[in-house]
């Protein structure tokens, strides 16, 4: 009898162990076999921005063991009813969670979330999850300003190298920046990039121009060339094509890009790129669905948790010692020793900011209502995941 009981106990323990391992696997790598994920993209793989999302989801698909028929991606979806229609089609196809990647998709994602309450809708760069109060609608972004600042450090190192070699004077350390729109997301990114560059090269200044499009190869290339012709000796960007990097390679001008490595496009000029690693959020949200857990209403990933990254440094084009300096500053950003928007490090109209009211709560009225200066810094993305630093411009930055 004791032997029989021992066998039964062993079998029970074995099944318990298998069940435990199975539950852990749902979190650690093997999503439930019946979960289905949808992604709506403004453009396709030709856009560096959209390609960053697509590759991140494919990475998560592999990590979670999802089959191809469990991951549905819709590309070239306009910021219009086309987004709602795409979301409805993904629901009809059986998706349990749907992501969208462009700011203008938000109202259509909210419309779909209201109509399909059994499906989770996650929108990148959006601002309304806190005010909509929907249990199945979520916003997400990352503290990309940390990555922009670090990329600026690489730019500052290159500027100093150019000054020390006699290629330019201190006064000629002018950066050009190709922005898509003058939205807070772009303004926050270009300002943090400039602050990173100026932390290394104190004489640096920056000229900005806008294409008024997220993805336009010709306009981005033309904007970069205009900046170069106006005297800019290094170019960076917040726009989604290879236009600017290729212009820099043609002109022999150092370039810092966004979303993907551009070394293949500019082997002699590309320095480094900053990016959001969306796989961190994708995995978090998908596993929440698998495990029946709540997805954060408004998520902001950090560099420390791997949601903000730099691509590989192009040692051929970068200044000597750049990687060591990046590693040093990265550690200080992660432990809080350096604050990107430390108000003692910049001025606006010759004055240090002691107070600033930002439009954080999105009621659709674009009225600033929230104090953004806290403990000597502009508290970017601490009150809402999407950027709200919209100061045009801090001293040293001007529009071309």
C-alpha positions in Angstrom: 0.0 0.0 0.0 2.8 2.4 0.9 4.5 1.7 -2.5 1.2 2.5 -4.3 0.8 5.7 -2.3 4.4 6.6 -3.1 3.8 6.1 -6.8 0.7 8.2 -6.7 2.5 11.0 -4.8 5.3 10.9 -7.3 2.9 11.2 -10.3 1.1 14.1 -8.6 4.4 15.9 -8.0 5.4 15.3 -11.6 2.2 16.8 -12.9 2.5 19.8 -10.5 6.0 20.4 -11.7 5.0 20.3 -15.4 2.1 22.6 -14.7 4.4 25.0 -12.8 6.9 25.0 -15.6 4.1 25.5 -18.1 2.8 28.6 -16.3 6.3 30.1 -16.0 6.9 29.4 -19.7 3.9 31.6 -20.6 5.8 34.5 -18.9 9.3 33.5 -19.9 8.9 32.5 -23.5 6.1 30.3 -24.7 2.8 32.1 -25.1 -0.5 30.3 -25.1 -1.1 28.5 -28.4 -4.3 30.3 -29.1 -3.2 34.0 -28.5 -3.2 36.1 -31.6 -1.4 39.5 -32.0 -2.1 42.3 -34.5 0.1 45.3 -35.4 -1.0 48.3 -37.4 1.8 50.3 -39.1 1.7 53.8 -40.7 4.2 52.7 -43.3 6.1 49.5 -44.1 9.7 48.1 -43.7 11.0 50.9 -45.9 10.4 53.3 -43.0 13.0 53.0 -40.3 10.4 53.9 -37.7 7.9 51.2 -38.8 10.6 48.7 -39.5 11.8 49.1 -35.9 8.3 48.0 -34.7 8.0 45.2 -37.2 11.4 43.7 -36.3 10.7 44.0 -32.6 7.4 42.1 -33.0 9.2 39.4 -35.0 11.8 39.1 -32.3 9.0 38.6 -29.7 7.2 36.1 -32.0 10.3 34.0 -31.9 10.9 34.5 -28.2 7.3 33.5 -27.3 7.1 30.7 -29.8 4.2 32.2 -31.8 3.4 30.8 -35.2 3.1 33.0 -38.3 -0.7 32.7 -38.2 -0.7 34.1 -34.7 1.0 37.4 -35.7 -0.8 39.6 -38.2 0.9 42.8 -39.4 -1.0 45.5 -41.5 1.3 48.1 -43.2 0.7 51.4 -44.9 -2.4 52.2 -42.8 -3.2 55.9 -42.9 -4.1 58.0 -39.9 -7.8 57.8 -40.9 -10.7 55.5 -40.9 -8.3 53.0 -42.5 -6.9 52.5 -39.0 -10.3 51.6 -37.5 -11.1 49.3 -40.4 -7.7 47.6 -40.0 -8.3 47.1 -36.3 -11.8 45.7 -37.0 -10.4 43.3 -39.5 -7.8 42.1 -37.0 -10.5 41.6 -34.4 -12.5 39.6 -37.0 -9.3 37.5 -37.6 -9.3 36.6 -33.9 -6.6 39.0 -32.5 -6.6 39.2 -28.7 -4.3 42.2 -28.6 -3.7 44.9 -31.2 -0.9 47.4 -31.4 -0.7 50.6 -33.5 2.5 52.6 -34.1 1.6 56.2 -35.2 0.3 59.2 -33.2 -2.5 59.8 -35.6 -3.9 56.3 -35.2 -5.1 57.1 -31.7 -8.7 58.2 -32.2 -9.4 55.3 -34.4 -7.9 52.8 -31.9 -10.1 54.3 -29.2 -13.1 53.9 -31.4 -12.2 50.2 -31.9 -11.5 49.7 -28.2 -15.0 51.0 -27.4 -16.6 48.7 -29.9 -14.6 45.6 -29.1 -14.2 45.6 -25.3 -13.0 42.0 -25.2 -9.8 42.9 -27.2 -6.8 44.8 -25.8 -5.7 47.8 -27.8 -2.2 49.3 -27.3 -1.2 52.5 -28.9 2.4 53.8 -29.2 3.1 57.6 -28.7 -0.5 58.3 -27.7 -1.8 60.6 -25.0 -5.4 59.7 -24.2 -5.4 56.5 -22.2 -5.4 58.4 -18.9 -8.4 60.5 -19.8 -10.4 57.9 -21.7 -10.6 55.5 -18.8 -11.0 52.3 -20.9 -9.9 49.1 -19.4 -8.8 47.8 -22.8 -7.0 50.8 -24.1 -3.4 51.6 -23.3 -0.6 54.0 -24.3 3.1 53.3 -24.4 6.3 55.1 -25.1 9.9 55.1 -23.8 12.3 57.5 -22.3 14.0 57.9 -25.7 15.4 61.3 -24.6 18.0 59.2 -22.6 19.1 57.5 -25.8 19.0 60.8 -27.7 21.2 62.4 -25.1 23.7 59.5 -25.4 23.7 59.8 -29.2 24.5 63.5 -28.7 27.5 62.5 -26.6 28.8 60.6 -29.6 28.2 63.7 -31.7 29.9 66.0 -29.2 33.0 63.7 -29.3 33.1 63.9 -33.1 32.8 67.7 -33.0 35.7 68.0 -30.6 37.8 65.7 -32.8 37.0 67.9 -35.8 38.0 71.0 -33.7 41.2 69.5 -32.4 42.3 68.4 -35.9 41.8 71.9 -37.3 39.0 70.8 -39.6 36.6 73.3 -38.0 36.9 76.1 -35.4 34.9 76.1 -32.2 32.5 78.5 -33.7 31.9 76.2 -36.6 30.7 73.4 -34.5 27.1 73.7 -35.8 24.8 70.7 -35.9 21.9 70.3 -38.3 18.8 68.6 -37.3 16.1 67.2 -39.7 12.8 67.1 -37.8 9.5 65.7 -39.1 7.1 68.0 -37.3 7.5 70.6 -34.6 5.6 68.4 -32.2 6.7 67.8 -28.6 8.0 64.4 -29.4 10.4 65.9 -32.0 11.3 68.9 -29.9 12.0 66.8 -26.8 14.3 64.5 -28.8 16.2 67.2 -30.6 16.7 69.1 -27.4 18.0 66.1 -25.5 20.3 65.3 -28.4 21.7 68.8 -28.3 22.2 68.8 -24.6 24.1 65.5 -24.9 26.3 67.1 -27.6 26.9 70.3 -25.7 27.8 68.4 -22.6 30.9 67.3 -24.5 31.4 70.2 -27.0 30.6 73.4 -25.1 30.7 75.6 -28.3 28.1 73.5 -30.2 25.0 75.1 -31.6 22.2 73.6 -33.7 20.0 74.6 -36.6 16.6 72.8 -37.1 14.4 72.3 -40.1 11.1 70.4 -40.5 9.9 68.3 -43.4 6.2 68.2 -42.2 6.2 64.5 -42.9 7.2 61.4 -41.0 8.5 59.7 -44.1 9.7 61.5 -47.2 13.0 60.4 -48.6 13.4 63.3 -51.0 12.4 66.0 -48.4 14.7 64.5 -45.8 17.6 64.4 -48.1 16.9 68.0 -49.3 16.6 69.2 -45.7 20.0 67.6 -44.8 21.7 69.1 -47.8 20.2 72.6 -47.0 21.6 72.3 -43.5 25.0 71.2 -44.8 25.0 74.1 -47.3 24.2 76.5 -44.5 27.3 75.5 -42.6 26.2 72.5 -40.5 29.1 70.1 -40.0 27.2 67.2 -38.4 23.6 66.1 -39.1 21.0 64.3 -36.9 17.4 63.6 -37.5 13.9 62.7 -36.2 12.5 61.5 -39.5 12.0 58.0 -40.8 13.9 57.5 -44.0 17.4 57.0 -45.2 17.3 60.4 -47.0 19.5 62.3 -44.4 22.1 59.5 -43.8 22.6 59.1 -47.6 23.0 62.9 -48.1 25.6 62.9 -45.3 27.5 60.0 -47.0 27.5 61.8 -50.3 28.9 65.0 -48.7 31.2 63.4 -46.2 29.4 64.8 -43.2 29.1 62.8 -39.9 25.5 61.6 -39.2 23.6 60.4 -36.1 20.4 58.6 -37.0 17.3 57.1 -35.4 15.6 53.7 -35.1 18.1 51.5 -37.0 21.8 51.4 -37.7 22.7 53.3 -40.9 26.3 52.1 -41.2 25.4 50.2 -44.3 24.1 53.4 -45.9 26.9 55.6 -44.6 30.0 53.4 -43.9 32.2 56.5 -43.7 29.9 58.9 -42.0 27.3 57.1 -39.8 28.3 57.4 -36.1 25.5 55.7 -34.2 21.7 55.7 -33.8 19.3 55.7 -30.8 16.2 53.6 -30.8 13.3 52.4 -28.7 13.3 48.6 -28.3 9.6 47.9 -28.6 10.2 44.2 -28.0 10.2 45.0 -24.2 6.7 46.4 -24.3 5.4 43.8 -26.8 6.5 41.0 -24.5 5.1 42.7 -21.4 1.7 43.3 -23.0 1.3 40.0 -24.8 2.3 38.0 -21.6 -0.2 40.1 -19.7 -2.9 38.9 -22.0 -1.7 35.3 -21.9 -1.6 35.3 -18.1 -4.8 37.3 -17.6 -3.0 40.2 -16.0 -3.5 44.0 -16.4 -1.6 45.9 -19.0 -0.3 49.3 -17.7 -2.6 52.1 -18.7 0.3 54.3 -19.7 3.7 52.7 -19.9 7.1 54.4 -20.3 10.1 52.1 -20.8 13.6 53.2 -19.7 17.1 52.6 -20.7 17.8 50.7 -17.5 15.2 48.1 -18.4 16.4 47.8 -22.0 13.6 49.7 -23.7 16.0 52.5 -24.9 19.1 51.5 -26.8 21.9 52.7 -29.0 22.9 50.8 -32.1 26.5 49.7 -32.6 29.1 52.4 -32.8 30.8 52.9 -36.2 34.4 52.9 -35.0 35.5 53.9 -38.5 33.7 57.2 -38.3 33.5 57.9 -34.6 36.0 59.8 -32.6 38.5 57.9 -30.5 37.3 57.2 -27.0 33.6 57.5 -27.9 32.5 54.1 -26.7 34.2 54.6 -23.3 32.5 58.0 -22.9 29.1 56.6 -23.9 29.5 53.8 -21.3 30.5 56.3 -18.7 27.5 58.6 -19.3 25.1 55.7 -19.7 25.9 54.5 -16.2 25.4 58.0 -14.8 22.0 58.3 -16.6 20.9 55.0 -15.2 21.9 55.7 -11.6 20.4 59.2 -11.7 23.6 61.1 -11.4 22.9 62.9 -14.7 19.5 64.3 -15.5 18.9 64.9 -19.2 16.8 68.1 -18.7 18.7 69.4 -15.7 17.6 73.1 -15.8 21.0 74.3 -14.6 22.5 73.0 -17.9 20.4 75.2 -20.3 18.7 78.5 -20.6 15.7 79.9 -22.5 16.0 83.5 -23.5 19.1 83.8 -21.3 17.2 82.7 -18.2 17.1 79.4 -16.2 13.7 77.8 -16.1 12.2 77.7 -12.6 8.7 77.0 -13.7 7.0 75.7 -16.9 3.4 74.6 -17.5 3.0 71.8 -20.0 0.0 70.3 -21.7 0.2 66.8 -20.1 -3.5 65.9 -19.6 -5.0 65.5 -23.1 -8.5 66.9 -23.0 -8.3 67.8 -26.6 -7.9 71.5 -25.8 -4.1 71.9 -26.0 -4.2 73.9 -22.8 -1.1 73.7 -20.6 -2.2 72.7 -17.1 0.7 70.8 -15.4 3.8 72.1 -13.7 6.7 70.3 -15.4 9.8 71.6 -13.4 10.5 69.4 -10.4 13.6 69.2 -8.3 15.7 71.2 -10.7 14.7 69.4 -13.9 12.0 69.3 -16.6 10.3 66.0 -15.5 9.9 64.6 -19.1 7.7 61.5 -19.4 7.2 61.1 -15.7 3.6 62.3 -15.8 2.7 60.8 -19.1 4.6 58.4 -21.3 4.4 60.5 -24.5 6.8 63.5 -24.5 5.6 66.9 -23.5 8.8 69.0 -23.6 7.7 71.5 -26.2 10.0 74.5 -25.6 11.0 75.9 -28.9 13.9 76.7 -28.5 16.5 76.5 -25.7 19.4 78.8 -26.2 21.9 77.5 -28.8 19.1 76.0 -31.0 17.4 77.9 -33.8 15.3 77.2 -36.8 16.8 77.4 -40.2 
